[in-house]
């Protein structure tokens, strides 16, 4: 009688108990998705964000019922609405694989009538588990790189501002009658954290460290 091995043996959705699908097998699944009138799309995630987590919430708390971390992954471009050819999906899969070889990639499909995701399975497993390197894989349509790529507030997506550019922003601040001020923090305290609280708990709603 088969006994499931729980040691170092995490699984994903459909087909995760099978060997990795070949492109031919993936194409057959895409043909079925298209035949059912569903919209295929791709998502990807770094290994440390690939499995469910409750780092930011108590999953069984009333205020956070149904929420858990890493339920959604970063979407690769947009859903492929109106797709009629499996080769189009395989082309996007190949592009996503080349851009993020160290990430999990999964193919999902959405039902426009039921308004829910009805299919989801992996089309890439990373060769290495948790050792991640910064990658930049934007292609034509910009795809945000979630790997080792934390951002701050306004302008954090731009190159560092020059003193001249900062001066123009200060001029705008003064013109609006605002009061400028400076703040500073060590790198380990520079990003949001929930070290001292569960952010989505009712007693600490709206609070987070740093």
C-alpha positions in Angstrom: 0.0 0.0 0.0 1.5 3.4 -1.0 2.4 5.7 1.8 3.0 9.4 1.0 6.4 10.6 2.0 6.1 14.0 3.9 9.8 14.6 4.2 11.2 17.2 1.8 8.4 16.4 -0.6 6.3 19.4 -1.2 3.9 19.3 -4.2 2.0 21.8 -6.4 -1.3 21.5 -8.2 -2.3 19.2 -11.1 0.4 16.9 -12.5 2.9 17.7 -9.8 3.1 14.0 -8.9 4.2 13.2 -12.5 7.6 13.8 -14.2 8.0 17.2 -15.8 5.8 17.5 -18.9 7.4 17.7 -22.3 6.5 20.6 -24.6 4.4 18.1 -26.7 2.4 17.2 -23.6 2.0 20.8 -22.6 0.7 21.6 -26.1 -2.0 18.9 -25.7 -3.1 20.5 -22.5 -3.2 23.9 -24.1 -5.3 22.5 -27.0 -7.8 21.3 -24.4 -7.7 24.7 -22.6 -8.5 26.5 -25.9 -11.1 23.9 -26.9 -13.0 24.7 -23.7 -12.9 28.4 -24.3 -10.6 29.2 -21.4 -7.9 31.9 -21.3 -4.4 30.6 -20.7 -1.9 32.7 -18.8 1.6 32.2 -17.2 2.8 33.0 -13.7 6.2 32.7 -12.2 7.8 32.8 -8.7 11.2 32.4 -7.0 11.5 29.1 -5.0 11.2 30.9 -1.7 7.9 32.4 -2.8 6.6 29.3 -4.5 4.8 27.6 -1.6 2.0 28.8 0.7 3.1 30.8 3.7 1.6 32.7 6.6 4.4 35.0 7.3 2.2 38.1 7.1 -1.1 36.7 8.5 -2.7 34.3 10.8 -4.5 32.2 8.2 -7.3 31.1 10.4 -8.0 34.5 11.9 -11.4 35.9 11.2 -10.1 39.1 9.8 -7.9 37.2 7.3 -10.0 34.2 6.4 -9.1 32.9 3.0 -5.9 34.8 2.7 -2.4 33.3 2.6 0.9 34.4 1.3 2.2 33.3 -2.1 -1.3 32.3 -3.3 -0.7 34.5 -6.4 2.5 34.6 -8.3 3.8 37.3 -10.6 2.0 37.2 -13.9 4.0 36.9 -17.1 2.7 39.7 -19.4 -1.1 39.5 -19.7 -3.6 36.6 -19.9 -3.7 35.3 -23.5 -7.4 36.1 -24.2 -8.5 34.9 -27.7 -5.6 32.5 -28.1 -6.3 29.9 -30.7 -2.9 28.2 -31.2 -1.0 26.2 -28.7 2.3 27.3 -30.3 1.6 30.9 -29.1 1.5 29.7 -25.5 4.6 27.5 -25.9 6.4 30.5 -27.3 5.6 32.6 -24.2 6.6 29.6 -22.0 9.9 29.4 -23.7 10.5 33.2 -23.3 9.5 33.1 -19.6 11.9 30.1 -19.0 14.8 31.9 -20.7 14.1 35.1 -18.7 13.7 33.3 -15.3 15.5 29.9 -15.4 15.7 29.8 -11.6 11.9 30.3 -11.0 8.9 28.1 -11.0 6.7 28.7 -14.0 3.0 27.6 -14.1 0.3 27.7 -16.7 -3.1 28.6 -15.5 -6.4 28.9 -17.3 -9.5 31.0 -16.4 -13.1 30.5 -17.0 -14.8 33.8 -18.0 -18.2 32.4 -17.2 -17.4 31.1 -13.7 -15.0 34.0 -13.2 -12.4 31.7 -11.5 -9.2 29.9 -12.3 -10.0 26.3 -13.2 -6.6 24.8 -14.3 -3.1 25.3 -13.0 0.0 23.2 -13.4 3.8 23.7 -13.5 5.7 24.0 -16.8 9.1 24.6 -15.2 10.8 23.6 -12.0 14.0 25.4 -11.2 17.1 23.2 -11.1 18.3 24.7 -7.8 16.1 25.1 -4.8 16.8 28.3 -2.8 19.9 29.8 -4.2 18.7 32.8 -6.1 20.5 35.4 -8.1 19.2 38.8 -9.3 17.9 38.5 -12.8 16.5 40.9 -15.3 14.4 39.3 -18.0 12.1 42.0 -19.3 11.0 41.3 -22.9 9.1 43.8 -25.1 6.1 44.2 -22.8 7.7 45.0 -19.4 7.5 42.2 -16.8 8.4 43.2 -13.2 11.2 41.1 -11.8 10.3 40.0 -8.3 13.6 38.3 -7.6 15.9 40.3 -5.3 14.3 43.5 -6.5 12.7 45.3 -3.6 11.5 48.9 -4.3 10.7 52.0 -2.2 8.2 54.8 -2.9 8.1 57.3 -5.7 11.0 57.3 -8.1 12.4 54.0 -6.8 11.9 52.5 -10.3 14.1 55.2 -11.8 17.9 55.6 -11.8 19.2 57.6 -8.7 18.3 61.3 -9.0 21.0 63.8 -9.5 21.3 66.8 -7.2 19.8 69.0 -9.9 16.8 66.7 -10.2 16.4 66.6 -6.5 16.4 70.4 -6.4 13.5 70.5 -8.9 11.5 68.2 -6.6 12.3 70.4 -3.6 11.2 73.5 -5.6 7.9 71.7 -6.2 7.6 70.8 -2.5 8.2 74.4 -1.5 5.8 75.8 -4.1 3.0 73.6 -2.6 3.7 74.9 0.8 4.9 71.6 2.1 7.6 71.1 4.8 10.5 69.0 3.6 12.3 66.7 6.1 15.0 64.0 6.0 14.9 60.5 7.4 17.4 57.7 7.5 17.6 54.0 8.3 20.1 51.1 8.3 19.6 48.7 5.4 18.2 46.0 7.7 15.5 48.4 8.9 14.8 49.9 5.5 11.9 47.6 4.3 8.6 46.8 5.8 8.7 43.9 8.3 6.3 42.0 10.5 8.9 40.9 13.1 6.9 42.2 16.0 3.4 41.8 14.8 1.0 39.8 12.5 0.0 42.6 10.1 -3.4 41.3 9.2 -4.5 40.4 12.7 -7.4 42.4 14.0 -5.5 43.8 17.0 -2.6 45.1 14.8 -4.5 46.1 11.6 -2.5 48.7 9.7 0.7 48.3 11.8 4.0 47.1 10.4 7.6 47.4 11.5 9.9 50.0 9.8 
